[in-house]
Amino acid sequence: MQQENQNYKSGFISIIGRPNVGKSTFLNRVIGQKIAIMSDKPQTTRNKIQGVLTRTNSQMVFIDTPGIHKPKHKLGEFMFKVTKNTLREVDIVMLMVNAEQELGKGDEFILEMLEGNSTPVFLVVNKIDKVHPDELAKFINSFKDKYPFKEIIPISALEGNNVENLLATIESYLPEGPQYYPADQVTDHPERFIISELIREKILHLTREEIPHSIAVVIDKIKRDEENEDKIRVQATIMVERDSQKGIVIGKQGSLLKQVGTQARKDIEMLLGSKVYLELWVKVQKDWRNKQTQLRDFGYREDEY
């Protein structure tokens, strides 16, 4: 696994920031395929997602973390701990901000959290395609005096503007080191995790208000279909907190659940490179976000972070 190139560089880069600044969009852009789900709703990412970018002379391991916010329940506390813990483990911290949002209390909270941190911090200003250059200059100036950033780099994760420059700059800061993952590996998460996230993403897109925050998706089974070896059968359960939410997720005569299944199946087929039968159920687990046992059962395990 170790590269013969003696100048080979490798390292870990944590992507932090307020909710909905484009962290997952950036990760998917860099990796070249969807491994982190995207939504216009805050708190889309709940777990630490690692994306691996292997190049001729380097390997960059990006860690997409949950958007930083003040926790309101045990799930929120878990998400905050995940983000804070990654800061101690990485070679570079990328603080991503949205050029359309003025510096606010959420940013101040993150900058306070970074105080005393010895890891190099880059300010990555995302969504520059949405603002006028003059406004962008003012925006960057509002952050400049708040923290001794090693680099300030504006990008558009969606359009790809200046992303290559950001990657080259990251590479220049990385220490010499081994290739941690095989060249063709793009994430350290198992397929089960990615599949559950793809299903959850579709529910985020198709529902609103409290529903998106009240769901977890558990993959019950992935196996080759007994009658057709060319197809994979995926069985998953969507967990909600209340009976009323179950009705909303299923929809009138099962219409919404059918939409979720149709949209998720396409992404899962791209991920697995095979035709997929996707079977979905909806189950009520009251107040699961505040129950440690159920958080662990659904994959939110503090001891892994």
C-alpha positions in Angstrom: 0.0 0.0 0.0 2.9 2.3 0.7 3.9 4.4 -2.4 7.5 4.0 -3.7 7.5 7.8 -4.4 9.6 9.1 -1.5 7.9 12.5 -1.7 4.4 11.0 -1.4 2.2 13.1 0.9 -0.9 12.1 2.8 -3.1 13.4 5.5 -6.5 14.1 7.0 -8.6 17.2 6.4 -11.7 18.0 8.5 -14.4 20.0 6.8 -16.3 22.0 9.5 -18.9 24.8 9.3 -22.4 25.9 10.0 -25.2 23.8 8.6 -26.0 24.0 4.9 -22.7 25.7 3.8 -22.0 23.1 1.1 -19.7 20.7 2.9 -21.3 17.6 1.4 -21.5 19.2 -2.1 -17.7 19.8 -1.9 -16.9 16.3 -0.8 -19.0 14.7 -3.6 -17.4 17.1 -6.1 -13.8 16.2 -5.0 -14.4 12.4 -4.8 -16.3 12.3 -8.1 -19.4 10.4 -6.8 -22.0 10.7 -4.2 -20.9 9.5 -0.8 -22.4 12.3 1.3 -26.1 13.2 1.0 -27.2 16.7 0.1 -30.2 18.7 1.1 -31.2 22.3 1.5 -32.3 21.4 5.1 -29.8 22.0 7.9 -28.3 19.0 9.8 -28.3 16.7 6.8 -25.0 15.1 7.8 -25.2 13.2 11.1 -22.1 11.0 11.1 -18.5 11.5 10.3 -18.1 10.7 6.6 -14.6 10.1 5.2 -13.9 10.6 1.5 -10.6 9.5 0.0 -8.9 11.4 -2.9 -5.9 9.5 -4.2 -3.5 11.3 -6.7 -0.1 10.5 -8.2 1.8 12.2 -5.4 -0.7 12.3 -2.6 -3.7 10.9 -0.7 -6.1 13.3 0.9 -8.7 11.9 3.4 -11.5 14.4 3.8 -13.8 14.2 6.9 -17.2 15.7 6.3 -18.7 16.6 9.8 -22.2 17.5 10.9 -22.9 21.2 10.8 -22.0 22.9 14.1 -24.9 24.1 16.2 -25.9 24.1 19.9 -27.3 20.7 20.7 -31.0 20.3 21.5 -31.2 16.5 22.1 -28.8 13.5 22.6 -28.5 13.1 18.8 -27.4 16.8 18.6 -24.9 16.2 21.4 -23.5 13.2 19.5 -23.1 15.2 16.3 -21.3 18.1 18.1 -18.9 15.6 19.8 -18.1 14.0 16.4 -17.2 17.4 14.9 -15.1 18.5 17.9 -13.2 15.3 18.2 -12.1 15.3 14.6 -10.2 18.6 15.1 -7.6 16.7 17.2 -7.1 14.0 14.6 -6.4 15.9 11.4 -3.6 17.7 9.6 -5.7 20.6 8.2 -9.1 22.1 9.3 -11.2 23.6 6.5 -13.7 26.0 7.9 -16.3 26.3 5.2 -18.6 29.4 5.1 -21.4 30.4 2.8 -20.6 33.7 0.9 -24.4 34.4 0.9 -24.6 34.4 4.8 -23.1 37.2 6.8 -20.8 36.4 9.7 -23.2 35.4 12.5 -23.3 33.9 16.0 -22.9 30.4 14.5 -19.6 31.4 13.0 -18.5 33.1 16.2 -19.3 30.0 18.1 -17.1 27.9 15.7 -14.2 30.4 15.8 -14.3 30.3 19.6 -14.1 26.5 19.5 -11.0 26.8 17.3 -9.1 29.0 19.7 -5.9 27.5 20.9 -6.1 24.8 18.1 -2.6 24.2 16.7 -3.8 22.6 13.4 -3.6 24.9 10.3 -7.1 26.3 9.6 -8.2 27.3 6.1 -11.1 29.6 5.5 -12.9 28.2 2.5 -15.6 30.6 1.2 -18.1 28.6 -0.7 -20.9 29.6 -3.2 -18.9 32.5 -4.8 -21.0 31.9 -7.9 -23.9 33.4 -6.0 -22.4 36.8 -5.0 -20.8 39.9 -6.7 -17.0 40.1 -6.4 -17.3 43.4 -4.4 -19.6 41.7 -1.9 -17.2 38.7 -1.7 -14.3 41.0 -0.8 -16.4 42.6 2.0 -17.4 39.2 3.2 -13.8 37.9 3.4 -12.7 41.0 5.2 -15.3 40.4 7.9 -13.6 37.1 8.7 -9.9 38.1 8.3 -9.5 39.7 11.7 -11.4 37.0 13.6 -8.8 34.2 13.3 -5.2 33.7 12.0 -6.2 31.6 9.0 -3.3 30.0 7.2 -5.2 30.4 3.9 -8.3 32.0 2.6 -9.7 30.4 -0.5 -13.0 31.2 -2.3 -14.6 28.4 -4.3 -17.9 27.2 -5.8 -18.3 23.5 -4.8 -21.4 23.3 -7.1 -19.7 24.7 -10.2 -16.2 23.6 -9.4 -14.7 27.1 -9.5 -11.2 27.3 -7.8 -11.6 23.8 -6.3 -8.4 22.6 -8.0 -6.5 25.5 -6.5 -7.8 24.6 -3.1 -6.7 20.9 -3.5 -3.2 22.0 -4.7 -2.9 24.2 -1.6 -4.0 21.5 0.7 -1.5 19.1 -0.9 1.3 21.6 -0.3 0.6 21.6 3.5 0.4 17.8 3.9 3.3 15.9 5.5 5.1 13.1 3.8 3.3 9.9 4.6 1.9 6.6 3.5 -1.1 5.8 1.2 -3.6 4.9 3.9 -6.3 3.4 1.5 -6.2 1.6 -1.8 -6.2 3.9 -4.8 -9.7 2.9 -5.9 -11.3 3.3 -2.5 -13.3 6.5 -2.1 -14.8 6.1 1.4 -14.1 4.1 4.6 -17.9 3.6 5.1 -19.5 0.3 4.3 -22.1 0.1 1.5 -24.8 -0.3 4.2 -24.1 3.1 5.5 -24.1 4.8 2.1 -27.3 3.1 1.1 -29.1 4.1 4.3 -27.9 7.7 3.7 -29.2 7.7 0.1 -32.6 6.6 1.3 -32.6 9.3 4.0 -31.7 11.9 1.5 -34.8 11.2 -0.6 -37.0 11.6 2.5 -35.3 14.9 3.3 -36.2 16.1 -0.2 -39.8 15.0 -0.1 -40.8 16.0 3.4 -40.7 19.1 5.5 -41.0 20.6 9.0 -40.2 18.1 11.8 -40.1 15.0 9.6 -36.5 15.2 8.2 -35.0 15.5 11.7 -37.0 12.6 13.1 -35.9 9.9 10.7 -33.2 7.2 10.9 -32.8 4.5 8.2 -31.7 1.0 9.2 -30.6 -1.5 6.5 -32.0 -4.9 7.4 -30.7 -7.0 4.6 -28.6 -6.8 1.4 -28.4 -10.0 -0.6 -28.5 -11.4 -4.2 -32.0 -12.1 -5.3 -32.6 -15.9 -5.2 -34.6 -15.9 -8.4 -32.4 -13.5 -10.4 -28.7 -13.4 -9.6 -28.3 -10.2 -11.6 -30.3 -8.3 -9.0 -29.7 -7.3 -5.4 -32.4 -7.2 -2.9 -32.2 -4.4 -0.3 -34.6 -4.3 2.7 -34.6 -1.2 4.9 -36.7 0.2 7.7 -37.4 4.0 8.1 -37.6 4.9 11.8 -39.8 7.8 12.9 -40.7 9.1 16.3 -44.5 9.4 16.1 -47.5 7.7 14.5 -48.4 10.9 12.7 -45.0 11.0 11.1 -45.4 7.4 9.9 -48.5 8.4 8.0 -46.7 11.3 6.4 -43.7 9.2 5.3 -46.0 6.5 3.8 -48.2 9.1 2.1 -51.7 8.7 0.7 -52.1 5.1 -0.5 -48.3 4.7 -0.1 -47.5 7.4 -2.6 -44.7 9.2 -0.8 -42.9 6.0 0.2 -43.1 4.8 -3.4 -41.5 8.1 -4.5 -38.7 7.6 -1.9 -38.1 4.0 -3.1 -38.1 5.0 -6.8 -35.6 7.8 -6.4 -33.3 6.0 -3.9 -33.2 2.8 -6.0 -31.6 4.8 -8.9 -28.8 6.0 -6.7 -28.3 2.6 -5.1 -28.0 1.0 -8.5 -25.3 3.4 -9.5 -23.5 2.7 -6.2 -23.7 -1.1 -6.5 -23.4 -1.3 -10.3 -26.4 -3.7 -10.4 -30.2 -3.8 -10.7 -31.8 -3.4 -7.2 -35.1 -4.5 -5.6 -35.7 -2.0 -2.8 -38.2 -2.8 -0.1 -39.0 -0.2 2.5 -41.0 -0.3 5.8 -41.8 2.5 8.2 -41.7 1.9 12.0 -42.3 4.1 15.0 -39.7 4.3 17.8 -40.9 7.0 20.1 -38.4 9.8 20.9 -35.4 7.7 19.6 -33.2 10.8 19.3 -33.1 11.1 23.1 -32.4 7.4 23.8 -28.8 6.3 24.0 -29.6 2.6 23.2 -31.5 3.4 20.1 -28.9 6.0 18.9 -26.3 3.2 19.2 -28.6 0.7 17.4 -29.1 3.2 14.5 -25.4 3.7 14.1 -24.6 6.8 16.2 -21.8 5.3 18.3 -19.7 7.7 20.4 -17.0 5.1 21.1 -16.2 5.0 17.4 -15.2 8.7 17.5 
